[in-house]
Amino acid sequence: MSTPRRQRIVQRWRIAFVVALVAPVAALADDAREWLEGMNSALAEKSYEGTFFHERGGVSESLRIHHRIRKGEVAERLVSLDGSGREFIRLGDELSYVLPDQRTILIERRPRTGGLLPSFPRFDDRTARFYRLEPVQRARFNDRDARLVTLVPLDPYRYGFRVWIDSRTKLPLKSELYDRRGQVLERIAFASLQVSRDIPDSTFMPGVSTEGFRRIESDRSVRVRTVNDPGAIWNLRTAPRGFRLTQRARQTLPGAEEPVSHLVLSDGLASVSVFIGARLPPKSAKEIAIERQIGASTAFSTFIHGHHVVVVGEVPVQTAKLIASELSPEEPGKPQSPAEPERPSEPVNP
Amino acid sequence: MSIKDIEERESQLSAMYDGELPQAECELVARRLSRDENLRRSWENYALIGAAMRSEQMAGHRLAPKVAAAISRRETAESGASGRSTRSSRAWSRWAVPLGSAGLAASIAVIGVLGMFWLGGGASNPVANKTETATASTVKEIVIPAVPQDRTIVVASASPASRARVADVTRAKPAASSNAEPESYVTPPLREGGVASAAPAFELAGYVGAHSAVSAPMMRHSAISAVIATPQQAVAVVPMSEAPR
């Protein structure tokens, strides 16, 4: 056999060997991604009801959820079953908090034109560069057959995630968010969960009489701006690795007089919202930064160039702070500088 | 001042805030606070941040015993040392320290009040039963008996719509005569750019709701669950119109 021929054969064997090694791993990764995509679709498209426990810091709270998709519109109600009896109700573009303990209802109406709802983070090839997908494990939870999908963060800018996905409905039965050290920060576990064909409108009414409650509402007339609107003048100089600016809008929060700019960043799994308020009078804003944990989410409040800025997202506080520190106002009409190294995606609200 | 000194002072402030500083050191820090504007600002910031992070219903309660006692002693000592006042050019300097102390106590009390609103007053929220759509609320004549223990501090007509600076509060004159310790302390009307601005508006419910609309489906219930969970375990829900700015 000639030398070139032998070399070709050796080369082919090498390729076959590499393929044999890599293919199962790639298949497993695809498998995990398929399960995640299946879960996201189920959460976005199915109507379901259930009771779950929300655990954080050793404290467990039970809540009930009703989630309905009817003609593409979301209706959702979360009710605290312990203590306060607070509720969160989402009916299409309207979000309400019913707070019996404060005899108050907060209502936020999202502008209909070009709202942010249709776009959700999506786990894609790019996202896979920042998380390692562990092989899918077959598991059992609450007497249901499930698949355990584990996402391991590859840097300190994001949390890890484990989710037990029901093999039949693809709904998450249990999920855990954990930090880089593997410490579980938050756990959501369903005690009961069923897919419903339809859920009556009456389910999405508050469980308590709200007569006499204070109503605090936002202004619906605020126009939504798109990512290319030169009127939206705040931008990020750089974004934490893996995050890119995906959406931009202006909206009014309940009880607020002035609309805020709302920037959204995502790495395909975790999202971060940045709210930038109107500029306050000179000397009225002390440079105080405050951070809070809300479940597994971080909220970071600070002042930048006299504007009150709040960053909320399912990320470690250092990521939220980094994002806040990279915010800068731009002159109206000036082309946006990209949030390098992650360029903003194409306009999401054309 | 070296970084080590700064760290040491921060550590002392922290311990004092938590009520863990020995009595003698409390007095030292109180003296420093009464004459050091920067340190006082630090303290105010620290108190606000501490209140926010610990979700205290009313920061003033935690501040009261040792701090108030230390400040009170300081006031008494300084007042005695300054002697009877005359209309000399040094009158202000004699006032400065006791006023600073009283002002500090008052500002702590104000922070307490605002903290209560900022962090949600729950059932005790005096505006909780209003039925109209809120745009601004007014706090009238809230009496805080905690600081100092043997006196009453009155915060008059503190409206979030009209703001005042902590620093302005600390410079206000006491209602009592110059040669006696004030029996009560009344803040001046709150003015533009006030205390509230020291505590950023941080209406978490609204922000969390808005964020939930754009977060991944599997993530969005987390923060909302925390907001509607039992108030003692979760964030307060304060509408923007009532939150200090």
Chai-1 contact restraints between the chains, C-beta under 6 A:
chainA,res_idxA,chainB,res_idxB,connection_type,confidence,min_distance_angstrom,max_distance_angstrom,comment,restraint_id
A,N40,B,P217,contact,1.0,0.0,6.0,A-B,restraint_1
A,L43,B,P217,contact,1.0,0.0,6.0,A-B,restraint_2
A,A44,B,P217,contact,1.0,0.0,6.0,A-B,restraint_3
A,H54,B,S225,contact,1.0,0.0,6.0,A-B,restraint_4
A,V59,B,Q233,contact,1.0,0.0,6.0,A-B,restraint_5
A,E61,B,A229,contact,1.0,0.0,6.0,A-B,restraint_6
A,L63,B,S225,contact,1.0,0.0,6.0,A-B,restraint_7
A,L78,B,I224,contact,1.0,0.0,6.0,A-B,restraint_8
A,S80,B,I228,contact,1.0,0.0,6.0,A-B,restraint_9
A,S80,B,A229,contact,1.0,0.0,6.0,A-B,restraint_10
A,D82,B,T230,contact,1.0,0.0,6.0,A-B,restraint_11
A,G83,B,T230,contact,1.0,0.0,6.0,A-B,restraint_12
A,S84,B,T230,contact,1.0,0.0,6.0,A-B,restraint_13
A,S84,B,P231,contact,1.0,0.0,6.0,A-B,restraint_14
A,R86,B,I228,contact,1.0,0.0,6.0,A-B,restraint_15
A,F88,B,I224,contact,1.0,0.0,6.0,A-B,restraint_16
A,F88,B,I228,contact,1.0,0.0,6.0,A-B,restraint_17
A,L95,B,G209,contact,1.0,0.0,6.0,A-B,restraint_18
A,Y97,B,A205,contact,1.0,0.0,6.0,A-B,restraint_19
A,L99,B,V237,contact,1.0,0.0,6.0,A-B,restraint_20
A,D101,B,G122,contact,1.0,0.0,6.0,A-B,restraint_21
A,D101,B,P231,contact,1.0,0.0,6.0,A-B,restraint_22
A,Q102,B,A128,contact,1.0,0.0,6.0,A-B,restraint_23
A,R103,B,A128,contact,1.0,0.0,6.0,A-B,restraint_24
A,L106,B,A205,contact,1.0,0.0,6.0,A-B,restraint_25
A,E108,B,G209,contact,1.0,0.0,6.0,A-B,restraint_26
A,L116,B,A213,contact,1.0,0.0,6.0,A-B,restraint_27
A,L116,B,V214,contact,1.0,0.0,6.0,A-B,restraint_28
A,L117,B,A213,contact,1.0,0.0,6.0,A-B,restraint_29
A,F120,B,A216,contact,1.0,0.0,6.0,A-B,restraint_30
A,P121,B,A216,contact,1.0,0.0,6.0,A-B,restraint_31
A,P172,B,M218,contact,1.0,0.0,6.0,A-B,restraint_32
A,G212,B,T131,contact,1.0,0.0,6.0,A-B,restraint_33
A,R214,B,K130,contact,1.0,0.0,6.0,A-B,restraint_34
A,R214,B,A134,contact,1.0,0.0,6.0,A-B,restraint_35
A,R215,B,T133,contact,1.0,0.0,6.0,A-B,restraint_36
A,I216,B,A134,contact,1.0,0.0,6.0,A-B,restraint_37
A,I216,B,P239,contact,1.0,0.0,6.0,A-B,restraint_38
A,L253,B,G206,contact,1.0,0.0,6.0,A-B,restraint_39
A,P254,B,G206,contact,1.0,0.0,6.0,A-B,restraint_40
A,P254,B,P239,contact,1.0,0.0,6.0,A-B,restraint_41
A,G255,B,P239,contact,1.0,0.0,6.0,A-B,restraint_42
A,G255,B,M240,contact,1.0,0.0,6.0,A-B,restraint_43
A,G255,B,S241,contact,1.0,0.0,6.0,A-B,restraint_44
A,A256,B,M240,contact,1.0,0.0,6.0,A-B,restraint_45
A,V264,B,V214,contact,1.0,0.0,6.0,A-B,restraint_46
A,S271,B,V214,contact,1.0,0.0,6.0,A-B,restraint_47
A,S271,B,S215,contact,1.0,0.0,6.0,A-B,restraint_48
A,S273,B,H211,contact,1.0,0.0,6.0,A-B,restraint_49
A,F275,B,Y207,contact,1.0,0.0,6.0,A-B,restraint_50
A,P281,B,G193,contact,1.0,0.0,6.0,A-B,restraint_51
A,K283,B,G193,contact,1.0,0.0,6.0,A-B,restraint_52
A,S284,B,G193,contact,1.0,0.0,6.0,A-B,restraint_53
A,S284,B,S197,contact,1.0,0.0,6.0,A-B,restraint_54
A,A285,B,S197,contact,1.0,0.0,6.0,A-B,restraint_55
A,K286,B,A198,contact,1.0,0.0,6.0,A-B,restraint_56
A,I288,B,N45,contact,1.0,0.0,6.0,A-B,restraint_57
A,I290,B,I49,contact,1.0,0.0,6.0,A-B,restraint_58
A,I290,B,A52,contact,1.0,0.0,6.0,A-B,restraint_59
A,I294,B,A223,contact,1.0,0.0,6.0,A-B,restraint_60
A,I294,B,A226,contact,1.0,0.0,6.0,A-B,restraint_61
A,I294,B,V235,contact,1.0,0.0,6.0,A-B,restraint_62
A,G295,B,S222,contact,1.0,0.0,6.0,A-B,restraint_63
A,G295,B,A223,contact,1.0,0.0,6.0,A-B,restraint_64
A,G295,B,S225,contact,1.0,0.0,6.0,A-B,restraint_65
A,G295,B,A226,contact,1.0,0.0,6.0,A-B,restraint_66
A,A296,B,S222,contact,1.0,0.0,6.0,A-B,restraint_67
A,S297,B,A223,contact,1.0,0.0,6.0,A-B,restraint_68
A,A299,B,L204,contact,1.0,0.0,6.0,A-B,restraint_69
A,S301,B,P200,contact,1.0,0.0,6.0,A-B,restraint_70
A,S301,B,F202,contact,1.0,0.0,6.0,A-B,restraint_71
A,H308,B,P200,contact,1.0,0.0,6.0,A-B,restraint_72
A,H308,B,A201,contact,1.0,0.0,6.0,A-B,restraint_73
A,V310,B,Y207,contact,1.0,0.0,6.0,A-B,restraint_74
A,V312,B,Y207,contact,1.0,0.0,6.0,A-B,restraint_75
A,V312,B,H211,contact,1.0,0.0,6.0,A-B,restraint_76
A,E314,B,M219,contact,1.0,0.0,6.0,A-B,restraint_77
